[in-house]
Amino acid sequence: MSKCGLRTLVLNSNYLPINLLPLKTIPAEDALTRVFNETCHVVSEFDRRVKTANREMNINWPAVIARNSPETVKNSLKLTDENLYFRDHGMCQYCEKKFPLSNITLDHVIPKSKGGISAWTNLVCACGPCNSKKDDQMPVGLWKPRKMPLQPTYHQLLQNRRKFPIVVDSADWIPFIGEWQAPIQVRHA
């Protein structure tokens, strides 16, 4: 967390978020530096003044900034627990029970002990009980995932992600994240 406790949403010059998986934010102090260096400009501000050690300045912390350069940063899709959770719709790929992201366990469809690798095409979300019971068994019968794992495109994963709640730091971020099908909670109301 930043010293002022605020994070800033970063947009490309076309006003689309640099990344939604995860939502690309930076500490507000770094955002202010980018504005002063003229690599970005302020799109919206928090209702909170910047304070230095000596005085309060006559500017607010930036809530959203956009890059000045017309070059856009490409969306990247990393193999993370969170991205696998959203790819698999937040459910165990064996028993099909839903569970919270905090309870995620990942299963190697072809076990590591039998040559399986940690890749999009060999990892699935599993609840703890199923993962324990499967152990190092091959994907046969009960232990064949309901949907065989694949590497999604950025847009496929984003479509799935939008079905889950999201927490944002400012209501000013909402117009930039696109249509969300699940609740959007504002942390700093």
C-alpha positions in Angstrom: 0.0 0.0 0.0 1.2 3.5 -0.7 2.1 6.0 2.1 -1.0 8.0 1.5 -3.0 4.7 1.4 -4.4 5.3 -2.1 -4.0 3.5 -5.4 -4.5 5.0 -8.9 -6.0 3.3 -11.9 -3.7 3.4 -15.0 -5.2 3.8 -18.5 -3.6 3.6 -21.9 -3.9 6.7 -24.0 -7.1 5.4 -25.5 -8.6 5.4 -22.0 -8.9 1.7 -21.6 -7.2 0.1 -18.6 -3.7 -1.2 -19.2 -4.8 -4.5 -17.7 -8.0 -5.8 -16.0 -6.5 -9.2 -15.1 -5.5 -8.1 -12.5 -6.7 -4.5 -12.5 -3.6 -2.4 -13.2 -3.1 0.1 -10.4 -0.1 1.9 -8.9 0.5 3.8 -5.6 -0.9 7.3 -5.9 2.6 8.7 -5.2 3.9 7.0 -8.3 0.9 8.3 -10.3 1.7 11.8 -9.2 5.3 11.3 -10.3 4.2 10.2 -13.8 2.0 13.3 -14.0 4.8 15.6 -13.0 7.1 13.9 -15.5 4.4 14.4 -18.1 4.3 10.8 -19.1 0.6 10.7 -17.9 -2.2 13.1 -17.2 -4.9 13.1 -14.6 -8.3 11.9 -15.6 -10.0 12.1 -12.2 -8.9 12.8 -8.7 -9.6 11.6 -5.2 -11.3 14.2 -2.9 -8.1 14.3 -0.8 -5.3 16.9 -0.9 -1.7 16.0 -1.3 0.2 16.8 1.9 4.0 17.1 2.1 6.0 17.1 5.3 5.7 20.9 5.5 2.3 21.8 4.1 -0.8 20.8 2.2 -0.5 21.3 -1.5 -3.3 22.7 -3.7 -3.7 19.5 -5.7 -5.6 16.3 -5.0 -4.3 12.7 -5.3 -5.0 11.2 -8.8 -7.7 8.5 -8.8 -7.3 7.7 -12.6 -4.4 8.6 -14.9 -3.9 8.0 -18.6 -0.7 7.6 -20.6 0.2 10.5 -22.9 1.9 8.3 -25.4 -0.3 6.9 -28.1 1.4 3.6 -27.7 -0.8 1.1 -25.8 0.5 -1.5 -23.4 -0.7 -4.9 -24.5 -2.8 -6.9 -22.1 -0.8 -9.8 -20.6 -2.2 -13.0 -19.4 -0.2 -14.7 -16.7 -0.7 -18.2 -15.3 -1.8 -17.4 -11.7 -4.1 -19.0 -9.2 -6.5 -16.1 -9.6 -6.6 -16.4 -13.4 -7.1 -20.2 -13.2 -9.9 -19.6 -10.7 -11.7 -17.3 -13.1 -11.0 -19.6 -16.1 -12.7 -22.5 -14.2 -15.6 -20.3 -13.1 -14.7 -20.7 -9.4 -15.6 -24.3 -9.2 -13.9 -27.7 -8.6 -13.4 -29.3 -12.0 -14.1 -32.7 -10.4 -17.2 -32.4 -8.2 -18.3 -29.0 -9.7 -18.8 -27.4 -6.3 -18.2 -23.6 -6.2 -15.8 -22.3 -3.6 -14.2 -18.9 -2.8 -10.9 -17.8 -4.3 -9.4 -18.0 -0.8 -10.0 -21.8 -0.8 -8.4 -22.6 -4.2 -6.2 -25.6 -4.7 -4.8 -26.4 -8.0 -4.5 -30.0 -9.4 -2.1 -31.2 -12.0 -4.4 -33.2 -14.3 -1.4 -35.4 -15.2 0.4 -35.5 -11.9 3.8 -34.0 -11.6 5.0 -37.4 -10.3 4.1 -38.8 -13.7 5.6 -36.1 -15.8 2.8 -33.4 -15.7 3.9 -29.8 -16.0 2.6 -26.6 -14.5 0.8 -25.1 -17.5 -2.6 -23.8 -18.5 -3.3 -27.1 -20.2 -2.5 -29.3 -17.2 -3.8 -27.3 -14.2 -7.4 -27.2 -12.9 -9.1 -25.7 -9.9 -10.1 -28.4 -7.4 -11.7 -28.2 -3.9 -9.4 -29.4 -1.1 -11.2 -32.8 -0.6 -11.1 -33.7 -4.4 -7.5 -32.7 -4.7 -6.5 -34.8 -1.7 -8.5 -37.8 -2.9 -7.2 -37.6 -6.5 -3.6 -37.4 -5.2 -1.4 -38.6 -8.1 -4.0 -40.5 -10.1 -4.2 -40.1 -13.8 -7.2 -38.3 -15.4 -9.5 -41.3 -15.8 -13.1 -41.9 -14.7 -14.0 -39.8 -11.6 -10.7 -37.9 -11.9 -11.2 -36.7 -15.5 -11.9 -33.0 -15.3 -15.5 -32.0 -16.3 -13.8 -29.6 -18.8 -10.3 -30.3 -20.0 -8.1 -27.3 -19.3 -7.0 -24.9 -22.0 -5.2 -21.6 -22.2 -7.9 -18.9 -22.6 -7.5 -15.7 -24.5 -7.4 -12.5 -22.6 -10.9 -11.7 -23.7 -12.3 -15.1 -22.8 -10.8 -14.8 -19.3 -12.1 -11.3 -18.9 -15.6 -12.4 -19.8 -15.4 -15.0 -17.0 -13.9 -12.5 -14.6 -16.7 -10.0 -15.1 -19.1 -12.6 -13.6 -17.4 -12.2 -10.2 -17.6 -9.3 -7.8 -14.8 -6.7 -7.9 -13.6 -4.1 -5.4 -12.3 -0.8 -6.7 -10.8 2.1 -4.8 -12.9 4.8 -6.4 -16.2 5.2 -8.1 -14.3 7.1 -10.7 -12.8 3.8 -11.9 -16.1 2.2 -12.8 -16.7 3.8 -16.2 -13.3 2.5 -17.4 -13.6 -1.1 -16.4 -16.5 -1.9 -18.8 -19.7 -3.7 -18.2 -19.5 -5.9 -15.1 -22.1 -8.6 -14.5 -21.4 -9.0 -10.8 -21.4 -6.4 -8.0 -18.8 -3.6 -8.0 -17.9 -2.5 -4.5 -16.1 0.8 -3.9 -13.5 0.6 -1.2 -13.1 4.3 -0.6 -16.6 5.7 -0.8 
